[in-house]
Amino acid sequence: MTNPTTVDQIADRVEHLLLRHEELHRTNALLQQQVLALSHERDLLKSKLAAARSRVDALIERLPQNSSTDAES
């Protein structure tokens, strides 16, 4: 009985598929964690960008206005 039977082949294939499923499940969980971390980092960077824009806008508002009479002097 050196040749595996059809049932044994199917059992081996099912076992292989179950292991692959578990591996893919773990990989998916890790990828979901990475997506959450990157989303959090993106939101933080967007917040920092908005704050920086606000500070730049405030600085621009404080700049003196150029007028044509100032340029001629």
C-alpha positions in Angstrom: 0.0 0.0 0.0 2.7 2.4 -1.1 0.4 4.5 -3.2 -1.7 7.0 -1.2 -5.4 6.5 -1.6 -7.7 9.2 -3.0 -9.0 9.8 0.5 -5.4 10.2 1.8 -4.7 12.7 -1.0 -7.8 14.7 -0.2 -7.0 14.7 3.5 -3.5 15.9 2.8 -4.8 18.6 0.4 -7.4 19.7 3.0 -4.7 19.9 5.7 -2.6 22.0 3.4 -5.5 24.3 2.6 -6.3 24.7 6.3 -2.7 25.7 7.1 -2.7 28.2 4.2 -6.0 29.6 5.5 -4.5 30.1 8.9 -1.4 31.8 7.4 -3.5 34.1 5.3 -5.7 34.9 8.3 -2.6 36.0 10.3 -1.3 38.0 7.4 -4.6 39.7 7.0 -4.7 40.6 10.7 -1.2 42.1 10.5 -2.1 44.1 7.4 -5.2 45.4 9.1 -3.0 46.6 12.0 -0.7 48.3 9.5 -3.6 50.0 7.8 -4.8 51.3 11.2 -1.4 52.6 12.2 -0.9 54.3 8.8 -4.3 55.8 9.0 -3.5 57.2 12.4 -0.2 58.5 11.2 -1.9 60.1 8.2 -4.5 61.8 10.4 -1.7 63.1 12.7 0.2 64.5 9.7 -2.9 66.1 8.3 -3.5 67.8 11.7 0.1 69.0 11.8 -0.2 70.3 8.3 -3.3 72.2 9.1 -1.7 73.8 12.1 1.4 74.8 10.1 -0.8 76.3 7.4 -2.7 78.3 10.1 0.6 79.6 11.5 1.8 80.6 8.0 -1.5 82.3 7.2 -1.2 84.2 10.5 2.3 85.3 9.7 1.3 86.4 6.2 -1.5 88.5 7.7 1.1 90.3 9.9 3.2 91.3 6.9 2.9 94.9 6.0 0.9 95.7 2.9 3.0 97.0 -0.1 1.6 100.1 -1.7 2.7 101.8 -4.9 3.8 104.9 -2.9 6.1 102.8 -0.8 7.8 101.4 -3.9 8.4 104.9 -5.3 10.1 106.2 -2.2 
